[in-house]
Amino acid sequence: MKKLFLSAILGLAIVVSCEKKQEEHVEHEHTTTEQTATDEHVSNDEHATAEEHDESVKLDLNNGAKWPVNSEMKPHIAEMETQLNAYKPKNGDFKMLGTNLSATNDKLVKSCTMTGTPHDVLHAWLAPHMKEIDKLKKAENREDANKIVGELKQSMDTYHTYFN
């Protein structure tokens, strides 16, 4: 009887232990998946941060010539310019413009495969441009928004001065 009782308790302990390990395994997989997704998001965001380029690089021409921009990025830059030019200062939805520019900028950043000095110089233009987009998204009135839109249009002119 003692053997049967001990066997039953041992069997029950093994079953409970296995279930606990299975739960821990599933929880670990879930945590790992969440961490991977978070790491990928951080990785994409880091591309747009100052940490990923040489901050000592200033916006300047490439020995008198414009810097090349990869072809995957050009449609997104053109789309931003189109959005800015379509905005009507008197009655345009500046909040929506800010949201749309931000979404287009996200696509721009994700499409970047540039490296080295061309990438760093592009970032010297893009970082302030992104700050202006963020300011537009936070604008509380049309007067402020229109001033920021003017800054963004000037930023696009700067882009065309330094990049092709």
N, C-alpha and C positions, 0 to 999 in steps of 0.2 A: 504494500500500500504506500509506503514511504517513497519507493522508487517511482510509482505512478504519479504521486503528488509532486515530487521533485522534477520529474520529466515534464509534467504539465506546466509548472512554474517556469522551468527553463525554456520551454517552447513559447510560452507567453512572453517572456522577456526578450527572446529573439525576435518575435513578431513585432513587438512594440519598438525594439531597437531598430529594426529594418524600416518601419514606418517613419520613425524619427529621422533616420538618415535620408530617406526619400524626400521628406519635407525639406530638410536642410539642403539637399541637392537642388530641388526645384527653386527654393528661395535663393540659393547661390546663383543659379542660372538667371533668374529674374534680375537680381542685383547686377550681375555681369552685363546683361543686355542693357539695363538702364545706364550703367557706367559707360558702355561702348557708345550708346546714343548720345550721352552727354559729352563724351570725349570728341565725337565727330562734330557736334554742334560747336564746341569750343574751338576745335580745329578750324572750322569754317570762319568763325568769328575772328580768330587770331589773324587770319589772312588780312583782315581789314584793320588790324591794330598796328600801332607804332613798333611793337616788339619784333615784327617780322621784316622790317626793312631798316636800312641804315639811316638814322635820323640826321646824320651830318650831310646827307645828299640834299642839295637844294634844287629847286625848279630852275633848270637851265637847259639851253640847247646842247645838242650832241655835236660839239665842234662846229657850231654854226648851222647845223641841220636839225630838222625835227626828229624826235624819237619815234621809232616804229611802235605800233600797238598791235597786239595779236588780233587776227581777224574775228575771233570768237567774241571779243569784247566790243568791237565797233558797233554792232547793232544796238547794244544796250546804251551806249553813249549817245547814239543818234536818237534813240527812243526818249532818253531824258531831255534832249534838246527839243524834240517835238512836243513833249509834254509842257515844257516851259514856254515855248512859243505859242501854244494853244491857249494858255491861261489868259483870261480876261481880267485885268486889274479892277474894273468897276464892279463886276458881279461874279467873278469866278470863284469856285469852291477851293479856297486855298488849303483847307484841311485835307481834302481829297487829293489835291496836287501833292502835298507833302507825303501822303500815304503812297501814292503811285510812284513818286520819285524814289522813295525808300525801297519799294518792291523792285523797281528796275535796278537800283543800285545793288541790291542783294544779288540779282542775277549777274550783274557786272562782276562783282567780287567772285562769285562762284565760277565764272567763265575764265578767270585769269590764270594763265599758264606762264606768264612772263617771269623771268628770273633776273638776278643781277642788277646792274645799274639801271637799265631801262625800267625794270619793275620799281626800283626805289625812286626814280625820278617821277614815274607815274603816281606813285603813292604820295609824293610831295605835293602833287596837285590834288589827288583824290581825298586825302585826309581833311583838308579844310572844306572841300566841296561837301563831304559827308556831314561835317559839322553844320553847314548851312542848311542842309536837308533836315537835320534834326531840329534846328531852330525853327524852320518853317512848320514842321509838325507840331511844335509847341506854341506857335504864334496865337495870340489871343484876339487880335483884331486885324482888319484888312490893311490898315496903314502899315503896321509892322510886317505883315505878310508880303505886301507889295515891295517893301524895301528889301526883304530877304530874297524875293524872286529876282529883283534887279541884281543882287549880289550873285545869285546862282547863274543868271545869264552872263554876267561878267566872267564868272568862273568858266563857263563854257567857251567864251572867247579866249580865255587864257589857255584852255586845253588845246584849241586849234592853233595857237601860237607855238606851242611846244611839241605837239604830237601829230602824227599823220596816220 
